[in-house]
């Protein structure tokens, strides 16, 4: 009782409670996810009675999970691997971006209607602006990779006016397909395009902790980098990959993938609550998790 009175007197909300709104992240696996930590830091800074948890959902149970989300009135859900494409069929509505990409990473429950969105591209652009201040309009860009995250970045770069988005990938067919998302700016790229690029985005698992047998510098000639270049490696763990460190050593501006993760979470909270969260508080949660040796994924 004394603790309850102290909380009331301090003006701090008490959660979780029977009135708490619930959101979460679902994936297979999901126990490693940093998303609940980031979400919770935002909710506490905002002073709202919301909680975020992880939901381990295997592919055969995906439809059940979506029915549960409606039935339990779970307010929102971040979606991670391997469900981003499969969950599209379970949505009542898709944003234009999610429809173009055929992938969903953020679900909002609107009175029982599940609305799927994809915030990868928008999160990337916000992280790029925060971390480097770069203006994409008129920029020559090279994206390495043609998977789900790469496709979202390619679409976003085309939408904000990049002059050129060259896509480099081991499969030329996949690269060409992904490049079309950038409209007239998109084209099939080659490693030589890095020499003239203003922005280089590494969007493959290369350099990720725990991934064996993959080059940390996938086809990236370091002599193509240097002052005036911007390099983004969307890998989250480690926070600073070999590519980021070596790019900085050439004089290039270089950032890792944590900013994209933080800003994706901020966008999701905007969708769910209708309010912009304090990104500084979310960054502090990420920094604290890393300092404690947490798995930053």
Rosetta silent file (secondary structure, phi, psi, omega in degrees, C-alpha in Angstrom):
SEQUENCE: XXXXXXXXXXXXXXXXXXXXXXXXXXXXXXXXXXXXXXXXXXXXXXXXXXXXXXXXXXXXXXXXXXXXXXXXXXXXXXXXXXXXXXXXXXXXXXXXXXXXXXXXXXXXXXXXXXXXXXXXXXXXXXXXXXXXXXXXXXXXXXXXXXXXXXXXXXXXXXXXXXXXXXXXXXXXXXXXXXXXXXXXXXXXXXXXXXXXXXXXXXXXXXXXXXXXXXXXXXXXXXXXXXXXXXXXXXXXXXXXXXXXXXXXXXXXXXXXXXXXXXXXXXXXXXXXXXXXXXXXXXXXXXXXXXXXXXXXX
SCORE:     score description
SCORE:     0.000 S_00000001
   1 L     0.000  -43.112  179.667    0.000    0.000    0.000 S_00000001
   2 H   -60.997  -39.517  178.557    2.815    2.411    0.864 S_00000001
   3 H   -65.151  -39.240  179.510    4.444    1.769   -2.532 S_00000001
   4 H   -64.284  -43.372  179.169    1.113    2.356   -4.260 S_00000001
   5 H   -65.756  -38.112  179.391    0.621    5.657   -2.448 S_00000001
   6 H   -63.126  -40.481  178.756    4.192    6.671   -3.240 S_00000001
   7 H   -65.047  -41.475  178.471    3.583    6.044   -6.917 S_00000001
   8 H   -63.640  -44.372 -176.907    0.369    8.074   -6.803 S_00000001
   9 H   -67.114  -31.522 -178.953    2.041   10.908   -4.936 S_00000001
  10 H   -77.949  -12.805 -177.937    4.985   11.006   -7.350 S_00000001
  11 L    83.253    0.526  179.664    2.646   11.314  -10.309 S_00000001
  12 L   -80.052  140.389  175.612    4.167    8.240  -11.951 S_00000001
  13 L   -69.138  156.995  177.447    1.783    5.816  -13.644 S_00000001
  14 L  -110.541  120.804  178.345    1.572    2.281  -12.299 S_00000001
  15 L  -147.006  160.690   -5.218    1.925   -0.509  -14.842 S_00000001
  16 L   -71.489  156.752  178.626    1.275   -3.138  -15.886 S_00000001
  17 L  -137.590  177.670  178.203   -2.322   -2.976  -14.771 S_00000001
  18 L   -66.142  -16.774  179.956   -5.615   -4.502  -15.831 S_00000001
  19 L   -97.982    0.234 -176.334   -6.035   -1.491  -18.094 S_00000001
  20 L   -59.973  136.338  169.510   -2.598   -1.787  -19.760 S_00000001
  21 E   -84.136  137.917 -175.004   -2.558   -1.740  -23.558 S_00000001
  22 E  -111.309  132.708  169.853   -0.435   -4.555  -24.897 S_00000001
  23 E  -131.013  177.684  179.142    1.835   -4.541  -27.943 S_00000001
  24 E  -174.978 -169.514  175.406    4.700   -6.777  -28.876 S_00000001
  25 E  -130.558  137.097  178.064    6.991   -8.353  -31.409 S_00000001
  26 E  -121.500  142.264  179.019    6.438  -11.761  -32.971 S_00000001
  27 E  -172.953 -179.545  178.570    8.968  -13.975  -34.663 S_00000001
  28 L  -147.389   93.791    7.248   10.624  -17.381  -34.685 S_00000001
  29 L   -83.977  174.405  179.239   12.897  -17.071  -32.744 S_00000001
  30 L  -139.198  -12.917 -174.241   12.039  -13.934  -30.782 S_00000001
  31 L   -60.557  -24.056 -178.664   13.706  -14.168  -27.358 S_00000001
  32 L   -79.656  -11.717 -167.038   16.724  -12.214  -28.634 S_00000001
  33 L   -65.068  137.830  176.317   14.651   -9.221  -29.788 S_00000001
  34 L   -87.474  -10.070 -173.379   15.476   -5.770  -28.475 S_00000001
  35 H   -56.777  -47.270  179.376   12.108   -4.365  -29.544 S_00000001
  36 H   -58.594  -37.331  177.967   10.257   -4.805  -26.213 S_00000001
  37 H   -62.321  -44.543 -179.545   13.105   -3.017  -24.403 S_00000001
  38 H   -67.104  -45.711  178.618   12.962   -0.104  -26.844 S_00000001
  39 H   -58.322  -47.582 -174.598    9.152    0.076  -26.774 S_00000001
  40 H   -64.818  -36.967  177.022    9.031   -0.042  -22.976 S_00000001
  41 H   -60.694  -40.287  178.916   11.583    2.730  -22.609 S_00000001
  42 H   -66.442  -45.424 -177.668    9.398    4.919  -24.816 S_00000001
  43 H   -62.021  -41.102 -179.807    6.191    4.097  -22.942 S_00000001
  44 H   -67.074  -39.546  177.703    7.763    4.871  -19.576 S_00000001
  45 H   -67.441  -31.488  179.031    9.165    8.160  -20.859 S_00000001
  46 H   -79.764  -17.052 -179.798    5.744    9.004  -22.300 S_00000001
  47 L    72.148   35.146 -179.193    4.063    8.109  -18.981 S_00000001
  48 L  -116.978  150.150 -174.570    1.472    5.815  -20.567 S_00000001
  49 L   -86.501   70.357  176.832    0.176    2.465  -19.316 S_00000001
  50 E  -124.639  149.849  177.379    1.371    0.317  -22.224 S_00000001
  51 E  -133.213  149.287 -179.926    3.506   -2.817  -22.144 S_00000001
  52 E  -125.564  133.773 -177.812    5.509   -4.618  -24.834 S_00000001
  53 E  -136.561  166.223  175.630    6.332   -8.324  -24.867 S_00000001
  54 E   -95.749  140.160  177.207    7.750  -10.941  -27.211 S_00000001
  55 E  -119.977  114.297  176.791    5.506  -13.557  -28.841 S_00000001
  56 E   -81.187  109.858 -177.051    7.161  -16.721  -30.117 S_00000001
  57 L  -122.155  117.440  175.659    5.077  -17.647  -33.165 S_00000001
  58 L   -83.073  154.669 -177.547    6.032  -20.570  -35.389 S_00000001
  59 H   -50.560  -41.398 -179.758    4.924  -20.456  -39.049 S_00000001
  60 H   -65.811  -17.254 -177.224    2.097  -23.023  -38.620 S_00000001
  61 H  -103.010   11.012 -175.052    0.569  -20.868  -35.854 S_00000001
  62 H   -62.212  -47.432  179.981    0.656  -17.550  -37.702 S_00000001
  63 H   -62.402  -39.122  176.909   -3.076  -17.436  -38.528 S_00000001
  64 H   -61.390  -40.957 -179.366   -3.895  -18.405  -34.925 S_00000001
  65 H   -62.212  -39.921 -179.840   -1.690  -15.580  -33.675 S_00000001
  66 H   -69.750  -36.115  174.294   -3.551  -13.040  -35.802 S_00000001
  67 H   -65.273  -39.084  177.580   -6.908  -14.290  -34.548 S_00000001
  68 H   -64.313  -37.091  179.144   -5.539  -13.994  -31.022 S_00000001
  69 H   -61.593  -41.923  176.560   -4.395  -10.447  -31.696 S_00000001
  70 H   -67.447  -48.879 -174.264   -7.956   -9.506  -32.649 S_00000001
  71 H   -64.998  -34.688 -178.786   -9.600  -11.470  -29.849 S_00000001
  72 L   -93.777    0.338 -179.831   -7.315  -10.150  -27.112 S_00000001
  73 L    56.528   42.702  171.776   -7.292   -6.603  -28.506 S_00000001
  74 L   -67.672  125.512 -167.987   -3.501   -6.490  -28.747 S_00000001
  75 L   -72.064  -32.127 -176.944   -2.960   -2.930  -29.920 S_00000001
  76 E  -162.613  159.843 -178.242    0.043   -3.437  -32.160 S_00000001
  77 E  -147.388  127.554  166.584    2.651   -5.898  -33.280 S_00000001
  78 E   -84.569  144.166 -175.650    6.123   -5.632  -34.739 S_00000001
  79 E  -120.326  127.116  176.993    6.844   -8.495  -37.117 S_00000001
  80 L  -122.064 -175.353 -175.539   10.251  -10.070  -37.596 S_00000001
  81 L   -59.790  142.035    7.823   11.584  -13.110  -39.416 S_00000001
  82 L  -105.391   28.884 -165.605   10.243  -15.357  -40.797 S_00000001
  83 L  -101.212   -3.525 -169.515    6.760  -13.834  -40.943 S_00000001
  84 L   -59.963  -36.856  179.765    7.081  -10.535  -42.836 S_00000001
  85 L   -85.616  -44.753 -175.418    5.835  -11.919  -46.151 S_00000001
  86 H   -64.083  -30.871 -175.848    3.462  -14.623  -44.911 S_00000001
  87 H   -72.398  -15.003  179.248    1.568  -12.257  -42.600 S_00000001
  88 H   -54.703  -41.693 -177.007    0.441  -10.134  -45.564 S_00000001
  89 H   -67.414  -17.079 -178.623   -2.368  -12.624  -46.281 S_00000001
  90 H   -92.506   -2.738 -176.095   -3.688  -12.205  -42.719 S_00000001
  91 L   -85.025  148.007  172.899   -4.141   -8.422  -42.949 S_00000001
  92 L   -84.927  -23.494 -178.390   -7.464   -6.638  -43.447 S_00000001
  93 E  -154.880  147.001  177.253   -5.681   -3.669  -45.005 S_00000001
  94 E  -123.114  144.008  169.839   -2.197   -2.845  -46.254 S_00000001
  95 L   -69.001  163.402 -179.862   -0.378    0.462  -46.536 S_00000001
  96 H   -63.161  -36.089 -179.937    0.779    1.335  -50.039 S_00000001
  97 H   -66.832  -46.171  179.518    4.388    0.656  -49.025 S_00000001
  98 H   -62.340  -37.629  179.058    3.586   -2.791  -47.588 S_00000001
  99 H   -65.712  -41.529  179.296    1.605   -3.644  -50.723 S_00000001
 100 H   -65.598  -38.717 -176.616    4.495   -2.668  -53.004 S_00000001
 101 H   -84.904  -20.091 -175.158    7.002   -4.645  -50.949 S_00000001
 102 L    65.017   31.975 -176.857    4.770   -7.629  -50.235 S_00000001
 103 L  -151.770  143.939 -179.142    6.011   -7.524  -46.648 S_00000001
 104 L  -126.018  132.494  173.803    4.738   -6.252  -43.281 S_00000001
 105 L  -124.346    1.986 -179.309    6.812   -5.410  -40.216 S_00000001
 106 E  -147.086  122.922  179.187    4.250   -3.352  -38.253 S_00000001
 107 E  -116.276  133.383  174.316    0.610   -4.216  -37.532 S_00000001
 108 E  -115.666  129.045  179.137   -1.901   -1.832  -35.992 S_00000001
 109 E   -91.031  106.574  179.537   -5.135   -3.181  -34.551 S_00000001
 110 E  -104.717   88.148  178.655   -7.882   -0.710  -35.432 S_00000001
 111 L    53.618   44.959  176.696  -10.971   -2.001  -33.593 S_00000001
 112 L    93.841  -10.550  175.098  -10.389   -5.536  -34.793 S_00000001
 113 E   -96.561  125.221 -177.775   -9.119   -4.625  -38.259 S_00000001
 114 E   -94.170  119.500 -178.180   -5.460   -5.440  -38.717 S_00000001
 115 E  -108.178  119.909 -177.793   -3.602   -2.860  -40.795 S_00000001
 116 E   -98.058  136.262  179.691   -0.189   -3.913  -42.064 S_00000001
 117 E  -133.592  165.429  172.927    2.587   -1.454  -42.804 S_00000001
 118 L  -128.624  113.867 -174.167    6.294   -1.658  -43.619 S_00000001
 119 L  -104.147    7.796 -178.946    8.423    0.899  -41.801 S_00000001
 120 H   -57.613  -49.212 -176.869   11.856   -0.380  -42.835 S_00000001
 121 H   -65.879  -44.922  179.630   12.390    2.317  -45.463 S_00000001
 122 H   -65.238  -38.715  176.712   11.081    5.189  -43.369 S_00000001
 123 H   -62.929  -39.884  177.349   13.160    4.001  -40.407 S_00000001
 124 H   -61.713  -46.371 -177.804   16.240    3.918  -42.629 S_00000001
 125 H   -64.032  -40.331  178.656   15.666    7.464  -43.879 S_00000001
 126 H   -65.745  -41.332  179.073   15.166    8.841  -40.364 S_00000001
 127 H   -65.048  -39.213  178.716   18.297    7.083  -39.129 S_00000001
 128 H   -62.743  -45.007  179.836   20.275    8.414  -42.098 S_00000001
 129 H   -63.923  -43.684 -179.123   19.105   11.966  -41.418 S_00000001
 130 H   -67.259  -42.448 -172.074   19.857   11.693  -37.686 S_00000001
 131 H   -83.872  -24.980 -175.339   23.210    9.987  -38.099 S_00000001
 132 H  -132.860  -19.743 -177.027   24.651   11.828  -41.091 S_00000001
 133 L    72.844   12.557 -174.641   22.385   14.738  -42.042 S_00000001
 134 L   -71.599  138.423  173.834   22.536   13.568  -45.656 S_00000001
 135 L   -98.693  118.786 -175.511   20.000   14.877  -48.189 S_00000001
 136 L   -76.390  -26.064 -176.154   19.097   12.076  -50.596 S_00000001
 137 L   -53.035  121.786  178.271   17.533   14.299  -53.251 S_00000001
 138 L    81.063    2.512 -176.293   19.755   14.080  -56.331 S_00000001
 139 L   -82.650  150.558  173.533   22.179   11.608  -54.724 S_00000001
 140 E   -94.963  119.637 -172.460   23.797    8.656  -56.483 S_00000001
 141 E  -120.486  144.448  172.180   23.144    5.578  -54.358 S_00000001
 142 E  -123.899  127.712  175.972   24.357    1.992  -54.402 S_00000001
 143 E  -113.560  125.489  178.192   22.495   -0.690  -52.429 S_00000001
 144 E   -99.127  115.433 -177.007   24.224   -4.020  -51.875 S_00000001
 145 L   119.500  156.136 -179.960   21.656   -6.771  -51.483 S_00000001
 146 L  -140.825   20.771  177.421   18.181   -7.511  -52.802 S_00000001
 147 L   -80.981 -165.934 -174.148   16.445   -9.092  -49.826 S_00000001
 148 H   -59.629  -48.444 -179.191   13.535   -7.712  -47.823 S_00000001
 149 H   -67.019  -40.258  178.672   15.372   -4.912  -46.015 S_00000001
 150 H   -60.853  -42.799 -179.286   17.282   -3.952  -49.158 S_00000001
 151 H   -62.032  -39.517  178.819   14.039   -3.722  -51.147 S_00000001
 152 H   -65.015  -40.474  178.315   12.522   -1.402  -48.526 S_00000001
 153 H   -65.353  -43.053 -179.827   15.598    0.854  -48.653 S_00000001
 154 H   -60.802  -46.371  178.256   15.547    0.910  -52.464 S_00000001
 155 H   -60.035  -45.313 -178.238   11.865    1.906  -52.536 S_00000001
 156 H   -63.826  -42.420 -179.894   12.456    4.647  -49.944 S_00000001
 157 H   -62.851  -41.431  177.244   15.464    6.079  -51.797 S_00000001
 158 H   -64.768  -37.790 -177.387   13.486    6.264  -55.027 S_00000001
 159 H   -68.953  -27.039 -176.865   10.538    7.912  -53.271 S_00000001
 160 L  -101.684   14.396  167.501   12.650   10.740  -51.821 S_00000001
 161 L    94.478   23.720  173.877   14.312   11.713  -55.077 S_00000001
 162 L   -60.221  140.343  179.370   17.600    9.858  -55.396 S_00000001
 163 L   -70.890  -32.632 -176.196   19.057   10.510  -58.822 S_00000001
 164 E  -153.152  135.963  174.903   20.220    6.923  -59.133 S_00000001
 165 E  -128.951   98.340  179.310   19.758    3.699  -57.156 S_00000001
 166 E   -92.857  130.054 -176.313   22.089    0.993  -58.436 S_00000001
 167 E  -109.418  122.975 -179.216   21.464   -2.452  -56.930 S_00000001
 168 E  -110.556  125.087 -179.170   24.357   -4.896  -56.605 S_00000001
 169 L  -154.882  155.069  179.596   23.574   -8.524  -55.833 S_00000001
 170 L   -61.719  -34.500  176.330   24.931  -11.983  -56.626 S_00000001
 171 L   -95.536  113.110 -179.936   21.700  -12.710  -58.515 S_00000001
 172 H   -64.000  -35.072 -179.539   21.294  -10.233  -61.368 S_00000001
 173 H   -64.738  -43.942  178.774   17.619  -11.148  -61.741 S_00000001
 174 H   -66.524  -39.039  178.785   16.886  -10.371  -58.098 S_00000001
 175 H   -62.876  -44.058 -179.434   18.883   -7.154  -58.303 S_00000001
 176 H   -64.791  -40.866  178.138   16.972   -6.002  -61.389 S_00000001
 177 H   -62.603  -44.656  179.371   13.640   -6.826  -59.766 S_00000001
 178 H   -65.504  -38.360 -177.906   14.564   -4.897  -56.614 S_00000001
 179 H   -62.287  -30.382 -179.394   15.873   -1.936  -58.630 S_00000001
 180 H   -63.034  -21.562  178.176   12.480   -1.480  -60.275 S_00000001
 181 H   -64.686  -23.687 -179.932   11.113   -0.421  -56.883 S_00000001
 182 H   -86.681    5.778  179.167   13.078    2.831  -57.250 S_00000001
 183 H    68.131 -142.106 -176.804   11.254    3.704  -60.467 S_00000001
 184 H   -64.409  -21.755 -179.871   13.229    5.483  -63.145 S_00000001
 185 H   -76.581  -19.457 -173.843   16.154    5.964  -60.740 S_00000001
 186 E   -83.703  145.045  175.798   16.656    2.227  -60.285 S_00000001
 187 E  -160.363  162.608  174.257   19.008    0.068  -62.305 S_00000001
 188 E   -68.614  130.978 -176.110   21.150   -3.043  -62.127 S_00000001
 189 L  -110.967  169.523  176.135   24.477   -2.121  -60.560 S_00000001
 190 L  -131.737  157.077  179.103   28.071   -3.351  -60.528 S_00000001
 191 H   -53.699  -29.711  179.944   30.768   -3.032  -57.822 S_00000001
 192 H   -63.686  -21.610  179.835   32.427   -0.338  -59.948 S_00000001
 193 H   -64.602  -19.988 -179.540   29.414    1.909  -59.276 S_00000001
 194 H   -63.174  -27.547 -177.020   30.685    2.438  -55.730 S_00000001
 195 H   -65.481  -31.570 -178.838   33.420    4.744  -57.021 S_00000001
 196 H  -101.402    0.572 -174.076   30.882    7.363  -58.169 S_00000001
 197 L   -77.503  145.452  170.641   28.319    6.811  -55.396 S_00000001
 198 L   -87.482  -34.031 -177.432   27.397    9.421  -52.812 S_00000001
 199 E  -130.806  131.181  174.720   25.704    6.801  -50.589 S_00000001
 200 E  -119.001  125.740  179.394   26.566    3.113  -50.146 S_00000001
 201 E  -116.953  119.528  176.177   24.106    0.895  -48.254 S_00000001
 202 E   -93.579  109.531 -172.688   25.194   -2.575  -47.148 S_00000001
 203 L  -124.040   41.808  174.439   21.907   -4.486  -46.767 S_00000001
 204 L  -122.960  172.785  177.625   23.005   -8.123  -46.473 S_00000001
 205 L   -73.907    1.612 -177.858   23.861  -10.267  -43.405 S_00000001
 206 L   -54.948  131.640  178.485   27.579   -9.775  -44.138 S_00000001
 207 L    85.433   -2.665 -178.598   29.488   -8.927  -40.957 S_00000001
 208 L   -73.581  137.174  178.320   26.641   -9.956  -38.640 S_00000001
 209 L   -60.252  134.596  177.701   27.718  -11.589  -35.387 S_00000001
 210 L    86.784   -2.276  178.388   27.099  -15.317  -35.412 S_00000001
 211 L  -103.378  109.455 -175.885   26.867  -15.614  -39.200 S_00000001
 212 L   -91.135  154.431  172.615   29.710  -17.794  -40.414 S_00000001
 213 L    75.355   16.021  179.367   31.104  -18.084  -43.904 S_00000001
 214 L  -121.697  130.675 -179.538   30.010  -14.639  -45.089 S_00000001
 215 L   -62.801  139.146  177.267   32.473  -11.907  -46.044 S_00000001
 216 L   -75.997  -15.405 -179.891   32.383   -8.839  -43.815 S_00000001
 217 L  -129.304   76.437 -171.069   33.078   -6.694  -46.887 S_00000001
 218 L   -70.434   92.622  175.730   30.837   -8.148  -49.607 S_00000001
 219 L    68.920   23.057 -177.249   32.306   -6.869  -52.851 S_00000001
 220 L  -104.665  106.479  175.823   33.100   -3.427  -51.438 S_00000001
 221 L   -73.505  117.150 -175.669   36.442   -2.019  -52.632 S_00000001
 222 H   -63.038  -24.412  178.937   37.628    0.195  -49.796 S_00000001
 223 H   -74.404   -4.716  173.925   39.479    2.447  -52.213 S_00000001
 224 H   -84.055  -10.808 -178.202   36.057    3.430  -53.548 S_00000001
 225 L  -100.163  170.588  179.086   35.275    5.052  -50.197 S_00000001
 226 L   153.965 -172.740 -179.918   36.650    8.210  -48.652 S_00000001
 227 L   -53.765  139.136 -179.644   35.783   11.799  -47.678 S_00000001
 228 L    91.735  -12.360  178.087   32.451   12.921  -49.068 S_00000001
 229 L   -95.395  148.747  173.488   31.027    9.387  -49.104 S_00000001
 230 E  -119.505  132.284 -178.245   28.315    8.129  -46.775 S_00000001
 231 E  -124.558  130.661  175.242   28.165    4.452  -45.828 S_00000001
 232 E  -124.037  125.286  173.226   25.326    2.709  -43.982 S_00000001
 233 E  -109.098  115.578 -173.829   25.558   -0.903  -42.831 S_00000001
 234 L   -79.264   -0.739  174.176   22.104   -2.019  -41.698 S_00000001
 235 L   -61.506  136.583 -177.026   23.546   -4.873  -39.608 S_00000001
 236 L   -96.505  -35.651 -176.267   22.631   -4.310  -35.940 S_00000001
 237 L  -125.660  110.156    9.920   24.915   -6.757  -34.159 S_00000001
 238 L   -78.669  157.815 -179.371   27.699   -5.740  -33.776 S_00000001
 239 L   -59.572  -32.139  175.712   26.688   -2.070  -33.577 S_00000001
 240 L  -123.766  105.388 -178.573   29.824   -1.125  -35.512 S_00000001
 241 L   -77.731  171.827  176.226   30.714   -3.693  -38.158 S_00000001
 242 H   -58.363  -38.760  178.879   34.069   -4.098  -39.827 S_00000001
 243 H   -61.604  -45.609 -179.966   32.692   -2.177  -42.802 S_00000001
 244 H   -60.039  -46.619 -177.616   31.652    0.793  -40.629 S_00000001
 245 H   -65.325  -43.275 -177.660   35.036    0.945  -38.903 S_00000001
 246 H   -74.319  -30.822  175.607   37.051    0.607  -42.079 S_00000001
 247 H   -65.874  -42.402  177.522   34.870    3.101  -43.961 S_00000001
 248 H   -61.614  -36.190 -179.793   35.435    5.677  -41.218 S_00000001
 249 H   -64.806  -22.838  177.283   39.153    5.053  -41.469 S_00000001
 250 L   -83.764   -8.662 -176.845   38.982    6.163  -45.130 S_00000001
 251 L   100.653   -0.765  178.086   37.330    9.447  -44.097 S_00000001
 252 L   -76.760  154.231  169.172   33.807    8.443  -45.086 S_00000001
 253 E   -79.746  131.673 -176.692   30.810    9.095  -42.858 S_00000001
 254 E  -144.480  136.236  177.577   29.589    5.675  -41.692 S_00000001
 255 E  -134.750  155.597  177.675   26.811    4.440  -39.409 S_00000001
 256 L   -93.222 -165.433 -171.413   25.491    1.051  -38.380 S_00000001
 257 L   -93.082   -3.831 -177.464   21.983   -0.360  -38.225 S_00000001
 258 H   -62.501  -36.288  179.779   20.920    0.485  -34.676 S_00000001
 259 H   -61.994  -39.560  177.135   19.482    3.833  -35.743 S_00000001
 260 H   -62.168  -41.620  178.811   17.233    2.110  -38.253 S_00000001
 261 H   -63.337  -45.734 -178.906   16.015   -0.264  -35.507 S_00000001
 262 H   -63.386  -44.401 -177.012   15.321    2.589  -33.077 S_00000001
 263 H   -73.402  -30.081  171.521   13.480    4.670  -35.641 S_00000001
 264 H   -59.665  -44.943  179.552   11.413    1.702  -36.856 S_00000001
 265 H   -63.721  -39.324  178.560   10.275    1.256  -33.268 S_00000001
 266 H   -63.222  -41.440  179.156    9.488    4.980  -32.974 S_00000001
 267 H   -65.051  -41.924  178.323    7.364    4.861  -36.128 S_00000001
 268 H   -58.869  -44.529  179.942    5.513    1.800  -34.843 S_00000001
 269 H   -63.887  -37.094  174.785    4.707    3.603  -31.585 S_00000001
 270 H   -59.420  -43.955 -179.832    3.436    6.580  -33.592 S_00000001
 271 H   -63.222  -42.896 -173.548    1.124    4.233  -35.505 S_00000001
 272 H   -76.751  -40.213 -171.710   -0.133    2.528  -32.346 S_00000001
 273 H  -103.664  -18.885 -175.314   -0.526    5.470  -29.955 S_00000001
 274 L    79.386    9.756 -177.710   -0.959    8.463  -32.264 S_00000001
 275 L  -131.715  140.416  177.507    1.902   10.205  -30.436 S_00000001
 276 L   -76.454  127.809 -178.394    5.571   10.619  -31.345 S_00000001
 277 L   -83.270  164.760  177.061    7.761    8.961  -28.707 S_00000001
 278 L   -78.422  104.680 -176.282   10.985   10.402  -27.227 S_00000001
 279 H   -63.602  -32.790  178.936   13.709    8.880  -29.410 S_00000001
 280 H   -57.563  -42.198  179.948   16.423    9.903  -26.926 S_00000001
 281 H   -65.930  -34.322  179.522   14.912    7.611  -24.291 S_00000001
 282 H   -69.817  -39.269  175.876   14.809    4.775  -26.801 S_00000001
 283 H   -63.208  -40.065  179.645   18.477    5.282  -27.672 S_00000001
 284 H   -61.502  -37.316  178.640   19.383    5.186  -23.971 S_00000001
 285 H   -66.074  -39.558  177.271   17.678    1.796  -23.675 S_00000001
 286 H   -64.163  -46.214 -178.815   19.693    0.492  -26.624 S_00000001
 287 H   -62.060  -40.706  179.887   22.940    1.841  -25.168 S_00000001
 288 H   -66.579  -40.741  179.350   22.194    0.290  -21.771 S_00000001
 289 H   -62.514  -42.938  179.135   21.383   -3.100  -23.321 S_00000001
 290 H   -64.817  -40.008 -179.554   24.649   -3.050  -25.242 S_00000001
 291 H   -64.124  -27.551  179.453   26.627   -2.025  -22.170 S_00000001
 292 L   -88.710    3.191  178.864   25.211   -5.039  -20.339 S_00000001
 293 L    82.977   20.455 -178.711   26.264   -7.378  -23.102 S_00000001
 294 L   -71.062  162.349  179.417   22.764   -7.851  -24.472 S_00000001
 295 L   -83.242  105.569 -174.567   22.043   -9.329  -27.882 S_00000001
 296 L   -85.564   77.327  176.584   21.467   -6.275  -30.044 S_00000001
 297 L  -134.149    0.000    0.000   19.122   -7.706  -32.638 S_00000001
